[in-house]
Amino acid sequence: MAEAHDNLIQTEFSRQADTMAHATVFNDAAILERIRQAARLDQRSRALDVACGPGIVVEALARDAGEVVGCDITPAMLAKAGQRCAAAKLTNVRFVPGRAEALPFEDAEFDVVVSRSALHHFLDPAATLREMARVLRPGGRMVTVDVMASEDSAEAALHNALEILRDPSHVRMLPRTELQRHLESAALHIESCTPWVNHREAGEWLKITNAPERIGPLKVVMAELAKRGATAGVNLRLDGDRILFEHAPALMVAIKAR
């Protein structure tokens, strides 16, 4: 199952490499600044970005750190990340292929470990967070950013079903309480949690997957759900002929026990 899912991720994100690299939602300067501030890097710091994608967060962190390593399972994403950081003339970054569930690094190798918009793609997010904690030094900082699912299980199930129809490599967005529990189980102390809302439009959201054959059917499903008052925990609704909804990301900072 893990191998099949890894192959699915590589297929999907090879397709999405260019659209993700340019998507407004992933290049939001205010959110990147929140991540940079949460990481608290200095020129002695070594940071790891797990599932780094096209290198957007790596570039943001590299301006403060001694070294930033980006790790991803998809070669097309690593190529995009390398191009991005080369264009920015960054010399303190490197990129390593690898699975988040079995990171190719030694114990306690990094001062900061970051992951953005990736947890919902892991078959076992708790095990992945433990692996991220393994490579973090005692007292180090883990920064995770992901969309949170509703605490209502039925709403969360509908939300995740829509996400899977859009991108079949999606597994499950977690409710905030579950993510907190997994972090604590990995011997991490939660320092802070910063939530916000991203206002989304179905066309913009669907375009990022670079799978036009999925757009029409999903819009029909989402519009019918909205007409019936099924909000899917994301305030799904219609505004004329537009399908609107809201993602609720949270930036969580956790400290590894000394």
C-alpha positions in Angstrom: 0.0 0.0 0.0 2.8 2.4 0.9 4.6 1.9 -2.4 1.3 2.4 -4.4 0.7 5.6 -2.5 4.2 6.9 -3.1 3.7 6.2 -6.8 0.4 8.1 -6.7 2.1 11.1 -5.0 4.8 11.2 -7.6 2.3 11.1 -10.4 0.1 13.8 -9.0 2.9 16.1 -7.9 4.8 15.7 -11.2 1.7 17.0 -12.8 1.3 19.8 -10.3 4.9 21.0 -10.0 4.6 24.1 -12.2 1.1 25.1 -11.0 2.1 24.8 -7.4 5.2 26.8 -7.9 3.2 29.7 -9.2 0.0 29.4 -7.1 -0.9 32.5 -5.2 -2.0 30.6 -2.1 1.5 29.0 -1.7 3.4 32.2 -2.5 1.5 34.4 0.0 4.2 36.6 1.5 2.4 37.1 4.8 2.1 33.4 5.4 5.8 32.8 4.5 6.7 35.5 6.9 4.7 33.7 9.7 6.6 30.5 9.0 10.0 32.4 9.0 9.2 34.1 12.3 8.0 30.8 13.8 11.2 29.0 12.8 13.5 31.6 14.6 16.5 30.8 12.6 19.9 32.3 12.7 23.2 31.8 10.8 24.1 28.8 12.9 20.8 27.0 12.3 20.3 24.0 10.2 16.7 23.6 9.0 14.8 20.8 7.1 11.7 21.3 5.0 9.9 18.0 4.8 7.9 17.5 1.5 9.4 20.7 0.3 7.6 20.8 -3.0 8.8 23.5 -5.4 11.0 25.1 -2.7 8.9 28.1 -1.8 9.4 27.7 2.0 13.1 26.7 1.5 13.7 30.0 -0.2 12.0 31.9 2.5 14.0 30.2 5.3 17.3 30.3 3.6 17.7 34.0 4.0 18.0 33.5 7.8 19.6 30.1 8.2 23.1 28.6 8.0 21.7 25.8 5.8 18.3 24.7 4.7 17.7 21.2 3.3 14.6 20.4 1.3 13.4 16.8 1.1 10.8 15.5 -1.2 9.8 12.2 -2.9 8.9 13.7 -6.3 11.9 14.4 -8.6 9.9 17.1 -10.6 9.4 19.0 -7.4 13.0 18.8 -6.4 14.0 20.1 -9.9 11.6 23.1 -9.5 12.9 23.8 -6.0 16.5 23.8 -7.2 15.7 26.1 -10.1 13.9 28.5 -7.7 16.7 28.7 -5.3 19.4 29.0 -8.0 17.4 31.9 -9.5 17.5 33.5 -6.0 21.3 33.0 -5.9 21.0 31.0 -2.6 24.1 29.0 -1.8 23.1 27.6 1.6 20.4 25.2 0.3 20.5 21.6 -0.9 17.9 19.1 -1.9 17.6 15.5 -1.0 15.2 12.9 -2.4 13.4 10.9 0.4 10.2 9.8 2.0 8.9 11.7 4.9 8.1 8.4 6.7 11.8 7.4 6.5 13.9 10.5 6.4 17.5 10.0 5.1 19.1 11.9 8.0 20.7 11.1 11.3 19.0 11.6 14.7 19.0 15.2 16.0 20.5 16.5 12.8 18.5 19.7 12.6 17.6 22.7 14.7 14.3 23.3 13.0 12.0 21.0 11.0 9.3 22.5 8.9 6.5 21.0 6.8 3.8 22.9 5.0 0.6 21.6 3.3 1.9 18.0 3.4 0.5 16.2 6.4 -2.7 15.4 4.7 -0.9 13.3 2.1 0.7 10.9 4.6 -0.9 7.5 5.2 0.3 7.6 8.8 0.7 11.2 9.9 1.5 10.2 13.5 4.5 8.0 12.4 5.6 10.8 10.0 5.6 13.3 12.9 7.6 10.9 15.0 10.2 10.6 12.2 10.3 14.4 11.9 10.9 14.6 15.6 13.7 12.0 15.4 15.8 14.2 13.2 15.2 17.3 15.4 17.6 18.1 18.1 16.4 18.2 21.7 15.0 21.7 22.3 14.6 22.2 18.5 11.5 23.6 16.9 9.0 21.9 14.7 6.7 24.1 12.5 3.8 22.4 10.8 1.3 24.2 8.6 -1.8 22.5 7.2 -5.5 22.9 6.6 -7.4 21.6 9.6 -10.6 19.5 9.2 -13.7 20.1 11.2 -13.9 18.5 14.6 -17.3 17.1 13.4 -16.5 13.7 11.9 -19.3 13.8 9.3 -18.3 17.2 8.1 -14.6 16.2 8.0 -15.4 13.0 6.0 -17.3 15.0 3.4 -14.5 17.6 3.2 -11.9 14.9 2.8 -14.0 13.2 0.1 -14.0 16.4 -2.0 -10.2 16.7 -1.5 -9.7 13.1 -2.7 -11.8 13.7 -5.8 -9.7 16.7 -6.6 -6.4 15.0 -5.9 -6.4 11.2 -5.2 -3.0 11.4 -3.4 -4.8 13.3 -0.6 -5.4 11.0 2.5 -7.0 13.1 5.3 -6.9 16.5 6.7 -6.7 16.3 10.5 -8.8 18.1 13.1 -6.6 20.3 15.2 -7.1 18.3 18.4 -5.8 15.1 16.6 -2.7 16.9 15.2 -2.0 18.2 18.7 -2.3 14.7 20.1 0.1 13.3 17.5 2.7 16.0 18.3 2.5 15.4 22.0 2.9 11.7 21.4 6.1 12.4 19.5 7.5 14.0 22.7 6.9 17.5 21.5 5.5 20.3 23.6 3.1 22.6 21.7 4.3 26.2 22.1 1.7 27.9 19.9 -1.1 27.5 17.4 -2.0 30.2 14.9 -5.1 29.6 12.8 -6.4 31.7 9.9 -8.8 31.4 7.0 -8.0 31.2 3.3 -11.0 32.2 1.2 -11.1 29.9 -1.8 -12.9 29.7 -5.1 -13.5 26.3 -6.7 -11.9 27.1 -10.1 -8.7 28.5 -8.5 -8.5 25.5 -6.1 -9.1 22.9 -8.9 -6.7 24.6 -11.4 -3.7 23.9 -9.1 -4.0 20.1 -9.7 -3.5 20.6 -13.4 -6.1 17.9 -14.1 -8.8 19.7 -16.2 -10.8 16.5 -16.6 -11.7 16.6 -12.9 -13.0 20.2 -12.9 -16.4 19.8 -14.4 -17.6 16.8 -12.4 -16.3 18.2 -9.1 -18.0 21.6 -9.7 -21.3 19.7 -10.3 -20.9 17.8 -7.0 -19.9 20.9 -5.0 -22.7 23.0 -6.4 -25.3 20.4 -5.6 -23.9 20.0 -2.0 -24.0 23.8 -1.6 -27.6 24.0 -2.8 -28.6 21.4 -0.3 -26.9 23.2 2.6 -24.1 20.7 3.0 -21.2 23.0 4.0 -18.6 20.1 4.4 -17.1 22.0 7.3 -15.6 24.5 4.9 -18.6 26.9 4.5 -19.2 25.6 1.0 -21.7 28.0 -0.7 -22.7 29.5 -4.0 -22.3 33.1 -5.0 -24.1 33.4 -8.3 -22.3 30.9 -10.5 -19.2 30.9 -8.3 -18.5 28.1 -5.8 -16.9 29.4 -2.7 -15.5 27.8 0.4 -12.9 28.4 3.2 -9.9 26.4 4.2 -8.8 26.8 7.8 -5.0 26.4 8.1 -3.1 26.4 11.3 0.5 27.0 12.0 1.6 24.9 14.9 5.0 25.3 16.7 6.1 22.4 18.9 9.4 22.0 20.9 11.2 18.8 21.3 11.8 17.7 24.8 15.4 18.1 26.0 
